[in-house]
């Protein structure tokens, strides 16, 4: 595919979710963007774990997918769970979507639709404390923004013809003191959209505040 201009950047699509973006400051230099990994080879991404090149390619690919279909987004119902919770996932009928940095290395008992790296804690060091982890994770979500994340969820739903999605990571929240980014996302999403995302298998409150 020939290079095209996207939000002021020259972008060349080289794979289903891979692209090259031309440097504005160094003529002839191109940065490699991989949406599956959520990465870019530019210096800005190395420092901030996000950059305009990644955002340009994400927006372009998302827009292309919607344009190839009806041009519209669909309303998506969300839940969260852990990869190991196969029984509840299968019983729920929800489409399993991973939101982790890497793929699970154990047998799942169901077919995973994809890994949505936009919702994964990409670039956050493991050694940071819980408070700092949440701060950095929320900053990552905000760097994408509600509209782009909503479009990503809609694209997944359209591609698989299912509008009920369950977002998966590893942590067992029945353990005292355990935290996980899937519930951090659920809380951030509620704050931004008003939508409540329940954990599969967890008690549902009788009333909402």
C-alpha positions as CSV (number, residue, x, y, z in Angstrom):
1,X,0.0,0.0,0.0
2,X,1.3,3.5,-0.9
3,X,1.9,5.9,1.9
4,X,-1.0,8.2,2.8
5,X,-1.3,11.2,5.1
6,X,-3.1,10.6,8.4
7,X,-3.4,13.5,10.8
8,X,-0.3,15.1,9.4
9,X,1.8,11.9,9.4
10,X,2.8,9.8,6.3
11,X,1.7,6.2,7.0
12,X,2.3,3.1,5.0
13,X,0.4,0.0,6.0
14,X,2.7,-3.1,5.7
15,X,0.5,-5.7,7.4
16,X,-2.9,-6.4,8.9
17,X,-2.0,-4.4,12.0
18,X,1.5,-3.2,11.2
19,X,2.6,0.1,9.6
20,X,5.5,2.4,9.0
21,X,5.3,6.1,9.8
22,X,7.7,8.7,8.4
23,X,9.7,10.8,10.7
24,X,9.1,14.5,10.4
25,X,12.5,15.6,11.8
26,X,14.7,13.1,10.0
27,X,14.2,12.7,6.2
28,X,14.1,9.1,5.0
29,X,13.6,7.6,8.5
30,X,10.5,5.5,9.1
31,X,9.2,4.2,12.5
32,X,7.7,0.7,12.8
33,X,4.2,0.6,14.5
34,X,2.7,-2.7,15.6
35,X,-0.8,-2.5,16.9
36,X,-0.8,-6.1,18.2
37,X,2.0,-5.2,20.6
38,X,0.9,-1.6,20.9
39,X,4.4,-0.3,20.2
40,X,6.3,2.1,18.0
41,X,10.1,2.3,17.5
42,X,10.3,6.1,17.9
43,X,12.1,7.7,20.9
44,X,8.9,9.3,22.1
45,X,7.2,5.9,22.6
46,X,10.3,4.6,24.4
47,X,10.0,7.4,26.9
48,X,6.2,7.8,27.2
49,X,4.9,4.4,26.1
50,X,2.7,6.2,23.6
51,X,3.2,8.5,20.6
52,X,1.4,10.2,17.8
53,X,2.6,7.6,15.3
54,X,0.8,4.8,17.2
55,X,-2.3,7.0,17.6
56,X,-2.4,7.8,13.9
57,X,-2.2,4.2,12.8
58,X,-4.7,3.0,15.5
59,X,-7.2,5.7,14.3
60,X,-6.6,4.9,10.6
61,X,-7.0,1.1,11.0
62,X,-10.1,1.5,13.2
63,X,-11.6,3.9,10.7
64,X,-10.9,1.5,7.8
65,X,-12.7,-1.3,9.6
66,X,-15.8,0.7,10.2
67,X,-15.8,2.1,6.7
68,X,-15.5,-1.5,5.3
69,X,-18.7,-2.4,7.1
70,X,-21.8,-0.3,7.7
71,X,-19.8,2.8,8.7
72,X,-21.5,2.6,12.2
73,X,-20.5,1.4,15.6
74,X,-22.5,-1.1,17.6
75,X,-23.4,-1.0,21.3
76,X,-21.3,-3.5,23.2
77,X,-22.1,-5.1,26.6
78,X,-19.0,-5.7,28.7
79,X,-18.0,-8.1,31.6
80,X,-14.6,-8.9,33.1
81,X,-13.1,-12.2,34.3
82,X,-9.9,-14.1,34.5
83,X,-8.6,-16.5,31.8
84,X,-8.9,-19.5,34.2
85,X,-12.6,-18.9,34.7
86,X,-13.6,-21.1,31.8
87,X,-16.9,-22.4,33.2
88,X,-18.4,-18.9,33.8
89,X,-17.0,-17.6,30.5
90,X,-18.5,-20.4,28.4
91,X,-21.8,-20.3,30.3
92,X,-22.1,-16.5,29.9
93,X,-22.0,-16.7,26.1
94,X,-19.7,-13.7,26.0
95,X,-16.9,-13.3,23.4
96,X,-13.6,-13.8,25.2
97,X,-11.1,-10.9,24.7
98,X,-7.7,-10.8,26.3
99,X,-6.4,-7.5,27.6
100,X,-3.0,-8.6,28.7
101,X,0.5,-7.8,27.4
102,X,1.1,-11.4,26.3
103,X,-1.0,-14.4,25.3
104,X,-1.8,-17.0,28.0
105,X,0.5,-20.0,27.9
106,X,-2.0,-22.5,29.2
107,X,-5.0,-24.3,27.7
108,X,-8.1,-22.1,28.0
109,X,-11.1,-24.4,27.4
110,X,-12.6,-21.8,25.0
111,X,-11.5,-19.9,21.9
112,X,-10.0,-16.5,22.5
113,X,-11.2,-13.9,20.0
114,X,-8.1,-11.6,20.2
115,X,-5.8,-9.7,22.5
116,X,-6.8,-6.1,22.6
117,X,-3.5,-4.5,23.6
118,X,-5.1,-1.0,24.0
119,X,-6.6,-2.2,27.3
120,X,-3.4,-4.0,28.5
121,X,-0.9,-2.4,30.9
122,X,1.8,-2.2,28.1
123,X,5.0,-0.5,29.3
124,X,4.2,-0.4,33.0
125,X,7.1,-1.8,35.1
126,X,6.2,-4.8,37.3
127,X,8.0,-3.5,40.3
128,X,5.9,-0.3,40.8
129,X,3.5,-0.3,43.7
130,X,-0.3,-0.6,43.3
131,X,-1.0,3.1,43.5
132,X,1.6,3.9,40.8
133,X,0.5,1.0,38.6
134,X,-3.1,2.4,38.6
135,X,-1.9,5.9,37.9
136,X,0.1,4.7,34.9
137,X,-2.6,2.4,33.7
138,X,-5.3,5.1,33.8
139,X,-2.9,7.5,32.0
140,X,-2.6,4.9,29.2
141,X,-6.4,4.5,28.9
142,X,-6.7,8.3,28.8
143,X,-4.0,8.5,26.1
144,X,-6.4,6.5,23.8
145,X,-9.6,8.1,25.0
146,X,-13.1,6.8,25.4
147,X,-14.1,7.2,21.7
148,X,-11.1,5.2,20.4
149,X,-11.5,2.5,23.0
150,X,-15.3,2.3,22.3
151,X,-14.5,2.0,18.6
152,X,-12.0,-0.8,19.2
153,X,-14.6,-2.8,21.2
154,X,-17.2,-2.1,18.5
155,X,-14.8,-3.4,15.8
156,X,-14.2,-6.6,17.7
157,X,-17.9,-7.1,18.2
158,X,-18.6,-6.5,14.5
159,X,-15.8,-8.8,13.4
160,X,-17.2,-11.7,15.4
161,X,-20.9,-10.8,15.2
162,X,-21.3,-10.8,19.0
163,X,-22.0,-7.7,21.1
164,X,-21.3,-9.3,24.5
165,X,-17.6,-9.2,25.3
166,X,-15.7,-10.4,28.4
167,X,-12.4,-8.8,29.0
168,X,-9.8,-11.2,30.5
169,X,-6.6,-11.1,32.5
170,X,-5.0,-13.4,35.1
171,X,-5.6,-12.2,38.6
172,X,-7.7,-14.2,41.1
173,X,-9.8,-11.5,42.8
174,X,-11.1,-13.9,45.5
175,X,-7.6,-13.6,47.1
176,X,-7.4,-10.9,49.8
177,X,-5.6,-7.8,48.7
178,X,-5.4,-8.9,45.0
179,X,-5.7,-6.1,42.4
180,X,-6.0,-6.2,38.7
181,X,-6.2,-3.9,35.7
182,X,-9.4,-5.4,34.4
183,X,-11.3,-3.9,37.3
184,X,-9.3,-0.7,37.1
185,X,-10.5,-0.4,33.6
186,X,-14.1,-1.2,34.7
187,X,-14.0,1.6,37.2
188,X,-12.4,4.1,34.8
189,X,-15.0,3.1,32.1
190,X,-17.8,3.7,34.6
191,X,-16.4,7.1,35.5
192,X,-16.1,8.1,31.8
193,X,-19.4,6.6,30.5
194,X,-21.6,5.7,33.4
195,X,-21.6,2.1,32.2
196,X,-21.2,-0.6,34.9
197,X,-19.1,-3.6,34.0
198,X,-19.6,-6.6,36.2
199,X,-17.2,-9.4,37.1
200,X,-18.4,-12.8,35.9
201,X,-19.3,-15.0,38.9
202,X,-19.2,-12.1,41.4
203,X,-22.4,-11.1,43.3
204,X,-24.4,-8.4,41.5
205,X,-25.5,-5.6,43.9
206,X,-29.2,-5.3,44.4
207,X,-29.1,-1.5,43.9
208,X,-26.7,0.8,42.0
209,X,-25.6,4.1,43.4
